[in-house]
Amino acid sequence: MKNITPNCINQNSKPSLFCPGCGQSIALRHLGFVIDEMKIQKKVTLGIDIGCSLLSWNYFNFDTVQGHHGRSIPMMVGFKMARDKRIVLAMMGDGGGYAIGLQSLLHAAYRNNPISAILINNTDYSMTGGQAAPTTLAGEITTTTPDGRDVKTLGDPFHGPELVRQIAKSSAYIARASVSNPIMLEKILTRAIENQIKNNSFSFVEILSICPTNWKTNAKKSFDFLEKMEKVYPEGEIIKN
């Protein structure tokens, strides 16, 4: 039977720094299980972004470095160039990856830099108060879209993995998972990291997550909204046409 807590998680990091019910802690937990099962704890370096992902700094018992907002990918691309034997992960939110950090994401994919980028999509800028993000759903109410996101002025919700797939090399691994399906989530994270190790290629995983604090939802309504997200953002591997 799997341990309740991954071995690579820092047992002194309690209580959690994340908001109650935050989906990012769920995503990190399953990333920890993957790292345990792959037996790579001593080989991993995690790069984190400004935003909720920065709270990961005290979460794991392995090397973690923090960069400026939207810069976790170029920071970890540089780290991988300097320490090419390390298994390198870059974590960010949808703002850090699809807004200020989009250029870096696209160019890392285009160059096929051998890192694994992990993006948490909870449809808002969580740490700064729940403002609209590129991934905010049509009609979704946020602090900057009090009448709901108007797609006529702001455009449709942003589909990052589908865009990345169009420019990434065929060897790149691109996928989307959700915290509602931990079995698929761990399988996709494992394949992403394996692709970096075995194929020396870029990997990108978007994880659909919940944000009860900014959504102002209880547990049931949070997962009801996540189910709505999953219809807009289909889970699974994104295959190159």
Buried (B, 14 or more C-beta within 10 A) or exposed (E): EEEEBBEBBBEEBEEBBBBEBBBBBBBBBBBBBBBBEBEBBEBBBBBBBBBBBBBBBEBBBBBBBBBEBBBBBBBBBBBBEEEEEBBBBBBBBBBBBBBBBBEBBBBBBBEBBBBBBBBBBBBBBBBEEBBBBBBBBBEBBBEBBEEBBEEEEBEEBBBBBBBBBEEBEEBBBBBBBBBBBBEBBBBBBBBBBBBBBEBEBBBBBBBBBBBBBBBEBEEEEBBEBBEEBBEBBEBEBBEEE
